[in-house]
Amino acid sequence: MEKEERIYQLLQARREEREAKRKMLFYLRSEEARKMKLEEEERAQKQDGMFFYFKLTFICACILLHLLDPL
């Protein structure tokens, strides 16, 4: 009976190790996905800001050209 109990304990310990490893891998993958999504959102915001700045600059240039050389 002692041998069977020891085998059961070893199997249980291995199951727990596999479960802990599975949970850790899930956490690490989730964190990596979260970081990638955050970086992607930051890049998109930066591009949106640059596009807005470009549009604003273009509009200001058009206004200045019109003021300097009205038709």
N, CA, C, O and CB atoms as a CASP TS submission, in Angstrom:
PFRMAT TS
TARGET T0000
AUTHOR 0000-0000-0000
METHOD Language model
MODEL 1
PARENT N/A
ATOM      1  N   MET     1       0.817  -1.192   0.000  1.00  0.00           N
ATOM      2  CA  MET     1       0.000   0.000   0.000  1.00  0.00           C
ATOM      3  C   MET     1       0.866   1.264   0.000  1.00  0.00           C
ATOM      4  O   MET     1       0.515   2.261  -0.631  1.00  0.00           O
ATOM      5  CB  MET     1      -0.932  -0.006   1.203  1.00  0.00           C
ATOM      6  N   GLU     2       1.966   1.217   0.691  1.00  0.00           N
ATOM      7  CA  GLU     2       2.850   2.374   0.744  1.00  0.00           C
ATOM      8  C   GLU     2       3.396   2.704  -0.643  1.00  0.00           C
ATOM      9  O   GLU     2       3.493   3.875  -1.010  1.00  0.00           O
ATOM     10  CB  GLU     2       4.002   2.121   1.720  1.00  0.00           C
ATOM     11  N   LYS     3       3.747   1.689  -1.402  1.00  0.00           N
ATOM     12  CA  LYS     3       4.282   1.877  -2.747  1.00  0.00           C
ATOM     13  C   LYS     3       3.226   2.532  -3.648  1.00  0.00           C
ATOM     14  O   LYS     3       3.545   3.446  -4.408  1.00  0.00           O
ATOM     15  CB  LYS     3       4.742   0.521  -3.343  1.00  0.00           C
ATOM     16  N   GLU     4       1.999   2.080  -3.568  1.00  0.00           N
ATOM     17  CA  GLU     4       0.923   2.659  -4.370  1.00  0.00           C
ATOM     18  C   GLU     4       0.676   4.121  -3.995  1.00  0.00           C
ATOM     19  O   GLU     4       0.432   4.962  -4.861  1.00  0.00           O
ATOM     20  CB  GLU     4      -0.364   1.847  -4.195  1.00  0.00           C
ATOM     21  N   GLU     5       0.741   4.405  -2.717  1.00  0.00           N
ATOM     22  CA  GLU     5       0.557   5.788  -2.253  1.00  0.00           C
ATOM     23  C   GLU     5       1.675   6.679  -2.785  1.00  0.00           C
ATOM     24  O   GLU     5       1.424   7.808  -3.206  1.00  0.00           O
ATOM     25  CB  GLU     5       0.516   5.846  -0.706  1.00  0.00           C
ATOM     26  N   ARG     6       2.892   6.182  -2.766  1.00  0.00           N
ATOM     27  CA  ARG     6       4.045   6.948  -3.267  1.00  0.00           C
ATOM     28  C   ARG     6       3.898   7.202  -4.770  1.00  0.00           C
ATOM     29  O   ARG     6       4.159   8.307  -5.247  1.00  0.00           O
ATOM     30  CB  ARG     6       5.377   6.193  -2.976  1.00  0.00           C
ATOM     31  N   ILE     7       3.483   6.182  -5.502  1.00  0.00           N
ATOM     32  CA  ILE     7       3.268   6.342  -6.945  1.00  0.00           C
ATOM     33  C   ILE     7       2.173   7.382  -7.195  1.00  0.00           C
ATOM     34  O   ILE     7       2.319   8.243  -8.061  1.00  0.00           O
ATOM     35  CB  ILE     7       2.886   4.980  -7.602  1.00  0.00           C
ATOM     36  N   TYR     8       1.094   7.300  -6.444  1.00  0.00           N
ATOM     37  CA  TYR     8       0.000   8.263  -6.576  1.00  0.00           C
ATOM     38  C   TYR     8       0.499   9.685  -6.310  1.00  0.00           C
ATOM     39  O   TYR     8       0.146  10.618  -7.032  1.00  0.00           O
ATOM     40  CB  TYR     8      -1.149   7.910  -5.609  1.00  0.00           C
ATOM     41  N   GLN     9       1.317   9.843  -5.273  1.00  0.00           N
ATOM     42  CA  GLN     9       1.853  11.166  -4.931  1.00  0.00           C
ATOM     43  C   GLN     9       2.750  11.695  -6.045  1.00  0.00           C
ATOM     44  O   GLN     9       2.690  12.876  -6.385  1.00  0.00           O
ATOM     45  CB  GLN     9       2.636  11.107  -3.608  1.00  0.00           C
ATOM     46  N   LEU    10       3.583  10.820  -6.613  1.00  0.00           N
ATOM     47  CA  LEU    10       4.454  11.240  -7.717  1.00  0.00           C
ATOM     48  C   LEU    10       3.627  11.675  -8.932  1.00  0.00           C
ATOM     49  O   LEU    10       3.898  12.708  -9.544  1.00  0.00           O
ATOM     50  CB  LEU    10       5.414  10.096  -8.110  1.00  0.00           C
ATOM     51  N   LEU    11       2.628  10.878  -9.264  1.00  0.00           N
ATOM     52  CA  LEU    11       1.773  11.237 -10.398  1.00  0.00           C
ATOM     53  C   LEU    11       1.042  12.554 -10.146  1.00  0.00           C
ATOM     54  O   LEU    11       0.915  13.383 -11.048  1.00  0.00           O
ATOM     55  CB  LEU    11       0.760  10.120 -10.674  1.00  0.00           C
ATOM     56  N   GLN    12       0.573  12.737  -8.940  1.00  0.00           N
ATOM     57  CA  GLN    12      -0.114  13.980  -8.579  1.00  0.00           C
ATOM     58  C   GLN    12       0.839  15.169  -8.681  1.00  0.00           C
ATOM     59  O   GLN    12       0.462  16.231  -9.176  1.00  0.00           O
ATOM     60  CB  GLN    12      -0.695  13.884  -7.154  1.00  0.00           C
ATOM     61  N   ALA    13       2.063  14.991  -8.215  1.00  0.00           N
ATOM     62  CA  ALA    13       3.058  16.066  -8.287  1.00  0.00           C
ATOM     63  C   ALA    13       3.352  16.422  -9.743  1.00  0.00           C
ATOM     64  O   ALA    13       3.471  17.600 -10.079  1.00  0.00           O
ATOM     65  CB  ALA    13       4.361  15.652  -7.563  1.00  0.00           C
ATOM     66  N   ARG    14       3.469  15.423 -10.602  1.00  0.00           N
ATOM     67  CA  ARG    14       3.724  15.680 -12.028  1.00  0.00           C
ATOM     68  C   ARG    14       2.545  16.410 -12.670  1.00  0.00           C
ATOM     69  O   ARG    14       2.735  17.329 -13.467  1.00  0.00           O
ATOM     70  CB  ARG    14       3.996  14.357 -12.776  1.00  0.00           C
ATOM     71  N   ARG    15       1.334  15.995 -12.320  1.00  0.00           N
ATOM     72  CA  ARG    15       0.147  16.691 -12.839  1.00  0.00           C
ATOM     73  C   ARG    15       0.157  18.159 -12.425  1.00  0.00           C
ATOM     74  O   ARG    15      -0.126  19.044 -13.232  1.00  0.00           O
ATOM     75  CB  ARG    15      -1.145  16.011 -12.339  1.00  0.00           C
ATOM     76  N   GLU    16       0.482  18.402 -11.176  1.00  0.00           N
ATOM     77  CA  GLU    16       0.517  19.783 -10.674  1.00  0.00           C
ATOM     78  C   GLU    16       1.606  20.590 -11.367  1.00  0.00           C
ATOM     79  O   GLU    16       1.406  21.768 -11.666  1.00  0.00           O
ATOM     80  CB  GLU    16       0.742  19.798  -9.154  1.00  0.00           C
ATOM     81  N   GLU    17       2.759  19.972 -11.628  1.00  0.00           N
ATOM     82  CA  GLU    17       3.836  20.665 -12.345  1.00  0.00           C
ATOM     83  C   GLU    17       3.399  21.017 -13.761  1.00  0.00           C
ATOM     84  O   GLU    17       3.635  22.131 -14.229  1.00  0.00           O
ATOM     85  CB  GLU    17       5.110  19.796 -12.383  1.00  0.00           C
ATOM     86  N   ARG    18       2.759  20.066 -14.446  1.00  0.00           N
ATOM     87  CA  ARG    18       2.276  20.330 -15.809  1.00  0.00           C
ATOM     88  C   ARG    18       1.236  21.451 -15.809  1.00  0.00           C
ATOM     89  O   ARG    18       1.247  22.317 -16.684  1.00  0.00           O
ATOM     90  CB  ARG    18       1.674  19.047 -16.427  1.00  0.00           C
ATOM     91  N   GLU    19       0.355  21.427 -14.838  1.00  0.00           N
ATOM     92  CA  GLU    19      -0.676  22.463 -14.743  1.00  0.00           C
ATOM     93  C   GLU    19      -0.047  23.835 -14.475  1.00  0.00           C
ATOM     94  O   GLU    19      -0.452  24.836 -15.068  1.00  0.00           O
ATOM     95  CB  GLU    19      -1.688  22.114 -13.628  1.00  0.00           C
ATOM     96  N   ALA    20       0.935  23.873 -13.589  1.00  0.00           N
ATOM     97  CA  ALA    20       1.620  25.141 -13.295  1.00  0.00           C
ATOM     98  C   ALA    20       2.344  25.650 -14.541  1.00  0.00           C
ATOM     99  O   ALA    20       2.320  26.847 -14.829  1.00  0.00           O
ATOM    100  CB  ALA    20       2.626  24.963 -12.123  1.00  0.00           C
ATOM    101  N   LYS    21       2.984  24.745 -15.276  1.00  0.00           N
ATOM    102  CA  LYS    21       3.690  25.131 -16.504  1.00  0.00           C
ATOM    103  C   LYS    21       2.702  25.653 -17.545  1.00  0.00           C
ATOM    104  O   LYS    21       2.960  26.660 -18.205  1.00  0.00           O
ATOM    105  CB  LYS    21       4.487  23.932 -17.076  1.00  0.00           C
ATOM    106  N   ARG    22       1.568  24.963 -17.688  1.00  0.00           N
ATOM    107  CA  ARG    22       0.542  25.387 -18.640  1.00  0.00           C
ATOM    108  C   ARG    22       0.020  26.780 -18.299  1.00  0.00           C
ATOM    109  O   ARG    22      -0.164  27.613 -19.186  1.00  0.00           O
ATOM    110  CB  ARG    22      -0.616  24.381 -18.660  1.00  0.00           C
ATOM    111  N   LYS    23      -0.216  27.029 -17.016  1.00  0.00           N
ATOM    112  CA  LYS    23      -0.708  28.344 -16.589  1.00  0.00           C
ATOM    113  C   LYS    23       0.340  29.430 -16.818  1.00  0.00           C
ATOM    114  O   LYS    23       0.007  30.542 -17.229  1.00  0.00           O
ATOM    115  CB  LYS    23      -1.108  28.309 -15.107  1.00  0.00           C
ATOM    116  N   MET    24       1.606  29.106 -16.553  1.00  0.00           N
ATOM    117  CA  MET    24       2.673  30.084 -16.762  1.00  0.00           C
ATOM    118  C   MET    24       2.807  30.425 -18.245  1.00  0.00           C
ATOM    119  O   MET    24       2.954  31.594 -18.600  1.00  0.00           O
ATOM    120  CB  MET    24       4.010  29.551 -16.215  1.00  0.00           C
ATOM    121  N   LEU    25       2.756  29.417 -19.108  1.00  0.00           N
ATOM    122  CA  LEU    25       2.834  29.671 -20.549  1.00  0.00           C
ATOM    123  C   LEU    25       1.658  30.520 -21.022  1.00  0.00           C
ATOM    124  O   LEU    25       1.829  31.423 -21.841  1.00  0.00           O
ATOM    125  CB  LEU    25       2.872  28.347 -21.324  1.00  0.00           C
ATOM    126  N   PHE    26       0.477  30.232 -20.510  1.00  0.00           N
ATOM    127  CA  PHE    26      -0.692  31.031 -20.868  1.00  0.00           C
ATOM    128  C   PHE    26      -0.493  32.486 -20.442  1.00  0.00           C
ATOM    129  O   PHE    26      -0.785  33.408 -21.204  1.00  0.00           O
ATOM    130  CB  PHE    26      -1.965  30.450 -20.219  1.00  0.00           C
ATOM    131  N   TYR    27       0.002  32.683 -19.223  1.00  0.00           N
ATOM    132  CA  TYR    27       0.234  34.035 -18.717  1.00  0.00           C
ATOM    133  C   TYR    27       1.265  34.767 -19.579  1.00  0.00           C
ATOM    134  O   TYR    27       1.059  35.920 -19.961  1.00  0.00           O
ATOM    135  CB  TYR    27       0.704  33.986 -17.252  1.00  0.00           C
ATOM    136  N   LEU    28       2.379  34.085 -19.883  1.00  0.00           N
ATOM    137  CA  LEU    28       3.432  34.719 -20.674  1.00  0.00           C
ATOM    138  C   LEU    28       2.939  35.079 -22.073  1.00  0.00           C
ATOM    139  O   LEU    28       3.239  36.160 -22.581  1.00  0.00           O
ATOM    140  CB  LEU    28       4.648  33.798 -20.771  1.00  0.00           C
ATOM    141  N   ARG    29       2.187  34.180 -22.691  1.00  0.00           N
ATOM    142  CA  ARG    29       1.649  34.470 -24.027  1.00  0.00           C
ATOM    143  C   ARG    29       0.649  35.616 -23.970  1.00  0.00           C
ATOM    144  O   ARG    29       0.623  36.466 -24.861  1.00  0.00           O
ATOM    145  CB  ARG    29       0.983  33.219 -24.626  1.00  0.00           C
ATOM    146  N   SER    30      -0.162  35.642 -22.941  1.00  0.00           N
ATOM    147  CA  SER    30      -1.141  36.724 -22.789  1.00  0.00           C
ATOM    148  C   SER    30      -0.440  38.065 -22.596  1.00  0.00           C
ATOM    149  O   SER    30      -0.850  39.074 -23.169  1.00  0.00           O
ATOM    150  CB  SER    30      -2.078  36.442 -21.601  1.00  0.00           C
ATOM    151  N   GLU    31       0.608  38.069 -21.794  1.00  0.00           N
ATOM    152  CA  GLU    31       1.367  39.302 -21.566  1.00  0.00           C
ATOM    153  C   GLU    31       2.019  39.782 -22.857  1.00  0.00           C
ATOM    154  O   GLU    31       2.005  40.976 -23.157  1.00  0.00           O
ATOM    155  CB  GLU    31       2.437  39.085 -20.483  1.00  0.00           C
ATOM    156  N   GLU    32       2.588  38.858 -23.617  1.00  0.00           N
ATOM    157  CA  GLU    32       3.226  39.221 -24.884  1.00  0.00           C
ATOM    158  C   GLU    32       2.192  39.802 -25.849  1.00  0.00           C
ATOM    159  O   GLU    32       2.457  40.800 -26.518  1.00  0.00           O
ATOM    160  CB  GLU    32       3.922  37.991 -25.515  1.00  0.00           C
ATOM    161  N   ALA    33       1.027  39.184 -25.922  1.00  0.00           N
ATOM    162  CA  ALA    33      -0.040  39.688 -26.795  1.00  0.00           C
ATOM    163  C   ALA    33      -0.507  41.063 -26.329  1.00  0.00           C
ATOM    164  O   ALA    33      -0.769  41.940 -27.152  1.00  0.00           O
ATOM    165  CB  ALA    33      -1.229  38.703 -26.825  1.00  0.00           C
ATOM    166  N   ARG    34      -0.611  41.256 -25.026  1.00  0.00           N
ATOM    167  CA  ARG    34      -1.036  42.553 -24.484  1.00  0.00           C
ATOM    168  C   ARG    34      -0.023  43.635 -24.831  1.00  0.00           C
ATOM    169  O   ARG    34      -0.398  44.740 -25.225  1.00  0.00           O
ATOM    170  CB  ARG    34      -1.220  42.471 -22.954  1.00  0.00           C
ATOM    171  N   LYS    35       1.265  43.317 -24.685  1.00  0.00           N
ATOM    172  CA  LYS    35       2.311  44.291 -25.008  1.00  0.00           C
ATOM    173  C   LYS    35       2.309  44.636 -26.491  1.00  0.00           C
ATOM    174  O   LYS    35       2.442  45.802 -26.863  1.00  0.00           O
ATOM    175  CB  LYS    35       3.684  43.753 -24.601  1.00  0.00           C
ATOM    176  N   MET    36       2.156  43.619 -27.338  1.00  0.00           N
ATOM    177  CA  MET    36       2.127  43.870 -28.778  1.00  0.00           C
ATOM    178  C   MET    36       0.938  44.741 -29.161  1.00  0.00           C
ATOM    179  O   MET    36       1.070  45.643 -29.990  1.00  0.00           O
ATOM    180  CB  MET    36       2.078  42.549 -29.548  1.00  0.00           C
ATOM    181  N   LYS    37      -0.222  44.479 -28.564  1.00  0.00           N
ATOM    182  CA  LYS    37      -1.412  45.277 -28.848  1.00  0.00           C
ATOM    183  C   LYS    37      -1.208  46.719 -28.402  1.00  0.00           C
ATOM    184  O   LYS    37      -1.584  47.648 -29.117  1.00  0.00           O
ATOM    185  CB  LYS    37      -2.645  44.676 -28.156  1.00  0.00           C
ATOM    186  N   LEU    38      -0.619  46.913 -27.234  1.00  0.00           N
ATOM    187  CA  LEU    38      -0.361  48.254 -26.723  1.00  0.00           C
ATOM    188  C   LEU    38       0.602  49.008 -27.644  1.00  0.00           C
ATOM    189  O   LEU    38       0.378  50.179 -27.952  1.00  0.00           O
ATOM    190  CB  LEU    38       0.209  48.183 -25.297  1.00  0.00           C
ATOM    191  N   GLU    39       1.673  48.338 -28.084  1.00  0.00           N
ATOM    192  CA  GLU    39       2.629  48.976 -28.996  1.00  0.00           C
ATOM    193  C   GLU    39       1.964  49.343 -30.316  1.00  0.00           C
ATOM    194  O   GLU    39       2.226  50.407 -30.877  1.00  0.00           O
ATOM    195  CB  GLU    39       3.826  48.051 -29.251  1.00  0.00           C
ATOM    196  N   GLU    40       1.100  48.454 -30.810  1.00  0.00           N
ATOM    197  CA  GLU    40       0.387  48.723 -32.057  1.00  0.00           C
ATOM    198  C   GLU    40      -0.533  49.932 -31.903  1.00  0.00           C
ATOM    199  O   GLU    40      -0.604  50.776 -32.796  1.00  0.00           O
ATOM    200  CB  GLU    40      -0.423  47.490 -32.491  1.00  0.00           C
ATOM    201  N   GLU    41      -1.233  50.018 -30.780  1.00  0.00           N
ATOM    202  CA  GLU    41      -2.112  51.161 -30.529  1.00  0.00           C
ATOM    203  C   GLU    41      -1.309  52.450 -30.420  1.00  0.00           C
ATOM    204  O   GLU    41      -1.742  53.492 -30.914  1.00  0.00           O
ATOM    205  CB  GLU    41      -2.930  50.940 -29.250  1.00  0.00           C
ATOM    206  N   GLU    42      -0.141  52.392 -29.778  1.00  0.00           N
ATOM    207  CA  GLU    42       0.703  53.582 -29.657  1.00  0.00           C
ATOM    208  C   GLU    42       1.193  54.037 -31.027  1.00  0.00           C
ATOM    209  O   GLU    42       1.223  55.234 -31.312  1.00  0.00           O
ATOM    210  CB  GLU    42       1.900  53.302 -28.731  1.00  0.00           C
ATOM    211  N   ARG    43       1.580  53.077 -31.882  1.00  0.00           N
ATOM    212  CA  ARG    43       2.014  53.431 -33.241  1.00  0.00           C
ATOM    213  C   ARG    43       0.869  54.074 -34.021  1.00  0.00           C
ATOM    214  O   ARG    43       1.072  55.055 -34.736  1.00  0.00           O
ATOM    215  CB  ARG    43       2.532  52.179 -33.989  1.00  0.00           C
ATOM    216  N   ALA    44      -0.330  53.518 -33.880  1.00  0.00           N
ATOM    217  CA  ALA    44      -1.492  54.067 -34.591  1.00  0.00           C
ATOM    218  C   ALA    44      -1.787  55.488 -34.120  1.00  0.00           C
ATOM    219  O   ALA    44      -2.082  56.362 -34.935  1.00  0.00           O
ATOM    220  CB  ALA    44      -2.732  53.169 -34.381  1.00  0.00           C
ATOM    221  N   GLN    45      -1.709  55.723 -32.818  1.00  0.00           N
ATOM    222  CA  GLN    45      -1.949  57.069 -32.289  1.00  0.00           C
ATOM    223  C   GLN    45      -0.894  58.043 -32.801  1.00  0.00           C
ATOM    224  O   GLN    45      -1.204  59.186 -33.134  1.00  0.00           O
ATOM    225  CB  GLN    45      -1.953  57.054 -30.749  1.00  0.00           C
ATOM    226  N   LYS    46       0.349  57.586 -32.862  1.00  0.00           N
ATOM    227  CA  LYS    46       1.429  58.443 -33.351  1.00  0.00           C
ATOM    228  C   LYS    46       1.195  58.795 -34.817  1.00  0.00           C
ATOM    229  O   LYS    46       1.380  59.944 -35.220  1.00  0.00           O
ATOM    230  CB  LYS    46       2.802  57.750 -33.174  1.00  0.00           C
ATOM    231  N   GLN    47       0.787  57.806 -35.618  1.00  0.00           N
ATOM    232  CA  GLN    47       0.514  58.067 -37.029  1.00  0.00           C
ATOM    233  C   GLN    47      -0.661  59.021 -37.187  1.00  0.00           C
ATOM    234  O   GLN    47      -0.627  59.915 -38.032  1.00  0.00           O
ATOM    235  CB  GLN    47       0.234  56.759 -37.773  1.00  0.00           C
ATOM    236  N   ASP    48      -1.703  58.836 -36.378  1.00  0.00           N
ATOM    237  CA  ASP    48      -2.851  59.742 -36.429  1.00  0.00           C
ATOM    238  C   ASP    48      -2.422  61.165 -36.094  1.00  0.00           C
ATOM    239  O   ASP    48      -2.860  62.120 -36.736  1.00  0.00           O
ATOM    240  CB  ASP    48      -3.955  59.276 -35.459  1.00  0.00           C
ATOM    241  N   GLY    49      -1.566  61.300 -35.090  1.00  0.00           N
ATOM    242  CA  GLY    49      -1.076  62.619 -34.701  1.00  0.00           C
ATOM    243  C   GLY    49      -0.248  63.259 -35.800  1.00  0.00           C
ATOM    244  O   GLY    49      -0.362  64.459 -36.052  1.00  0.00           O
ATOM    245  N   MET    50       0.587  62.459 -36.454  1.00  0.00           N
ATOM    246  CA  MET    50       1.420  62.981 -37.540  1.00  0.00           C
ATOM    247  C   MET    50       0.551  63.400 -38.720  1.00  0.00           C
ATOM    248  O   MET    50       0.811  64.426 -39.348  1.00  0.00           O
ATOM    249  CB  MET    50       2.457  61.928 -37.986  1.00  0.00           C
ATOM    250  N   PHE    51      -0.483  62.610 -39.026  1.00  0.00           N
ATOM    251  CA  PHE    51      -1.379  62.951 -40.127  1.00  0.00           C
ATOM    252  C   PHE    51      -2.113  64.250 -39.826  1.00  0.00           C
ATOM    253  O   PHE    51      -2.261  65.099 -40.705  1.00  0.00           O
ATOM    254  CB  PHE    51      -2.384  61.815 -40.383  1.00  0.00           C
ATOM    255  N   PHE    52      -2.577  64.409 -38.581  1.00  0.00           N
ATOM    256  CA  PHE    52      -3.257  65.642 -38.186  1.00  0.00           C
ATOM    257  C   PHE    52      -2.309  66.833 -38.334  1.00  0.00           C
ATOM    258  O   PHE    52      -2.705  67.881 -38.845  1.00  0.00           O
ATOM    259  CB  PHE    52      -3.775  65.539 -36.729  1.00  0.00           C
ATOM    260  N   TYR    53      -1.056  66.677 -37.889  1.00  0.00           N
ATOM    261  CA  TYR    53      -0.070  67.749 -37.994  1.00  0.00           C
ATOM    262  C   TYR    53       0.175  68.096 -39.459  1.00  0.00           C
ATOM    263  O   TYR    53       0.276  69.272 -39.811  1.00  0.00           O
ATOM    264  CB  TYR    53       1.254  67.344 -37.308  1.00  0.00           C
ATOM    265  N   PHE    54       0.271  67.074 -40.319  1.00  0.00           N
ATOM    266  CA  PHE    54       0.481  67.310 -41.743  1.00  0.00           C
ATOM    267  C   PHE    54      -0.697  68.080 -42.338  1.00  0.00           C
ATOM    268  O   PHE    54      -0.498  69.037 -43.087  1.00  0.00           O
ATOM    269  CB  PHE    54       0.680  65.977 -42.488  1.00  0.00           C
ATOM    270  N   LYS    55      -1.934  67.665 -42.006  1.00  0.00           N
ATOM    271  CA  LYS    55      -3.117  68.360 -42.520  1.00  0.00           C
ATOM    272  C   LYS    55      -3.139  69.808 -42.046  1.00  0.00           C
ATOM    273  O   LYS    55      -3.421  70.717 -42.827  1.00  0.00           O
ATOM    274  CB  LYS    55      -4.403  67.638 -42.077  1.00  0.00           C
ATOM    275  N   LEU    56      -2.844  70.020 -40.773  1.00  0.00           N
ATOM    276  CA  LEU    56      -2.856  71.372 -40.219  1.00  0.00           C
ATOM    277  C   LEU    56      -1.805  72.241 -40.907  1.00  0.00           C
ATOM    278  O   LEU    56      -2.072  73.396 -41.240  1.00  0.00           O
ATOM    279  CB  LEU    56      -2.607  71.336 -38.697  1.00  0.00           C
ATOM    280  N   THR    57      -0.627  71.693 -41.118  1.00  0.00           N
ATOM    281  CA  THR    57       0.444  72.428 -41.797  1.00  0.00           C
ATOM    282  C   THR    57       0.032  72.776 -43.221  1.00  0.00           C
ATOM    283  O   THR    57       0.254  73.895 -43.683  1.00  0.00           O
ATOM    284  CB  THR    57       1.749  71.606 -41.806  1.00  0.00           C
ATOM    285  N   PHE    58      -0.566  71.818 -43.912  1.00  0.00           N
ATOM    286  CA  PHE    58      -1.007  72.044 -45.286  1.00  0.00           C
ATOM    287  C   PHE    58      -2.068  73.143 -45.347  1.00  0.00           C
ATOM    288  O   PHE    58      -2.009  74.016 -46.213  1.00  0.00           O
ATOM    289  CB  PHE    58      -1.556  70.743 -45.891  1.00  0.00           C
ATOM    290  N   ILE    59      -3.028  73.102 -44.441  1.00  0.00           N
ATOM    291  CA  ILE    59      -4.088  74.117 -44.410  1.00  0.00           C
ATOM    292  C   ILE    59      -3.497  75.495 -44.126  1.00  0.00           C
ATOM    293  O   ILE    59      -3.870  76.479 -44.764  1.00  0.00           O
ATOM    294  CB  ILE    59      -5.152  73.763 -43.344  1.00  0.00           C
ATOM    295  N   CYS    60      -2.572  75.562 -43.165  1.00  0.00           N
ATOM    296  CA  CYS    60      -1.931  76.851 -42.844  1.00  0.00           C
ATOM    297  C   CYS    60      -1.157  77.379 -44.045  1.00  0.00           C
ATOM    298  O   CYS    60      -1.185  78.576 -44.329  1.00  0.00           O
ATOM    299  CB  CYS    60      -0.983  76.703 -41.628  1.00  0.00           C
ATOM    300  N   ALA    61      -0.466  76.484 -44.751  1.00  0.00           N
ATOM    301  CA  ALA    61       0.289  76.910 -45.930  1.00  0.00           C
ATOM    302  C   ALA    61      -0.660  77.435 -47.002  1.00  0.00           C
ATOM    303  O   ALA    61      -0.363  78.441 -47.646  1.00  0.00           O
ATOM    304  CB  ALA    61       1.136  75.744 -46.486  1.00  0.00           C
ATOM    305  N   CYS    62      -1.782  76.778 -47.200  1.00  0.00           N
ATOM    306  CA  CYS    62      -2.761  77.237 -48.188  1.00  0.00           C
ATOM    307  C   CYS    62      -3.311  78.610 -47.817  1.00  0.00           C
ATOM    308  O   CYS    62      -3.470  79.475 -48.678  1.00  0.00           O
ATOM    309  CB  CYS    62      -3.909  76.227 -48.315  1.00  0.00           C
ATOM    310  N   ILE    63      -3.599  78.804 -46.542  1.00  0.00           N
ATOM    311  CA  ILE    63      -4.119  80.095 -46.073  1.00  0.00           C
ATOM    312  C   ILE    63      -3.076  81.185 -46.284  1.00  0.00           C
ATOM    313  O   ILE    63      -3.401  82.270 -46.765  1.00  0.00           O
ATOM    314  CB  ILE    63      -4.521  80.019 -44.578  1.00  0.00           C
ATOM    315  N   LEU    64      -1.822  80.903 -45.927  1.00  0.00           N
ATOM    316  CA  LEU    64      -0.759  81.897 -46.115  1.00  0.00           C
ATOM    317  C   LEU    64      -0.571  82.230 -47.585  1.00  0.00           C
ATOM    318  O   LEU    64      -0.412  83.398 -47.940  1.00  0.00           O
ATOM    319  CB  LEU    64       0.557  81.391 -45.525  1.00  0.00           C
ATOM    320  N   LEU    65      -0.586  81.221 -48.442  1.00  0.00           N
ATOM    321  CA  LEU    65      -0.445  81.481 -49.878  1.00  0.00           C
ATOM    322  C   LEU    65      -1.591  82.350 -50.380  1.00  0.00           C
ATOM    323  O   LEU    65      -1.380  83.255 -51.187  1.00  0.00           O
ATOM    324  CB  LEU    65      -0.396  80.159 -50.667  1.00  0.00           C
ATOM    325  N   HIS    66      -2.792  82.080 -49.908  1.00  0.00           N
ATOM    326  CA  HIS    66      -3.943  82.867 -50.324  1.00  0.00           C
ATOM    327  C   HIS    66      -3.836  84.310 -49.817  1.00  0.00           C
ATOM    328  O   HIS    66      -4.196  85.249 -50.528  1.00  0.00           O
ATOM    329  CB  HIS    66      -5.237  82.219 -49.818  1.00  0.00           C
ATOM    330  N   LEU    67      -3.341  84.484 -48.584  1.00  0.00           N
ATOM    331  CA  LEU    67      -3.199  85.835 -48.032  1.00  0.00           C
ATOM    332  C   LEU    67      -2.106  86.608 -48.750  1.00  0.00           C
ATOM    333  O   LEU    67      -2.232  87.813 -48.969  1.00  0.00           O
ATOM    334  CB  LEU    67      -2.895  85.773 -46.534  1.00  0.00           C
ATOM    335  N   LEU    68      -1.028  85.913 -49.119  1.00  0.00           N
ATOM    336  CA  LEU    68       0.081  86.587 -49.784  1.00  0.00           C
ATOM    337  C   LEU    68      -0.216  86.867 -51.252  1.00  0.00           C
ATOM    338  O   LEU    68       0.257  87.860 -51.806  1.00  0.00           O
ATOM    339  CB  LEU    68       1.338  85.754 -49.666  1.00  0.00           C
ATOM    340  N   ASP    69      -0.987  86.006 -51.874  1.00  0.00           N
ATOM    341  CA  ASP    69      -1.268  86.154 -53.303  1.00  0.00           C
ATOM    342  C   ASP    69      -2.750  85.901 -53.565  1.00  0.00           C
ATOM    343  O   ASP    69      -3.116  84.873 -54.133  1.00  0.00           O
ATOM    344  CB  ASP    69      -0.393  85.183 -54.143  1.00  0.00           C
ATOM    345  N   PRO    70      -3.600  86.838 -53.151  1.00  0.00           N
ATOM    346  CA  PRO    70      -5.037  86.624 -53.366  1.00  0.00           C
ATOM    347  C   PRO    70      -5.360  86.636 -54.857  1.00  0.00           C
ATOM    348  O   PRO    70      -4.709  87.333 -55.636  1.00  0.00           O
ATOM    349  CB  PRO    70      -5.867  87.704 -52.631  1.00  0.00           C
ATOM    350  N   LEU    71      -6.353  85.872 -55.241  1.00  0.00           N
ATOM    351  CA  LEU    71      -6.735  85.807 -56.661  1.00  0.00           C
ATOM    352  C   LEU    71      -7.535  86.992 -57.080  1.00  0.00           C
ATOM    353  O   LEU    71      -7.933  87.089 -58.240  1.00  0.00           O
ATOM    354  CB  LEU    71      -7.517  84.561 -56.948  1.00  0.00           C
TER
END
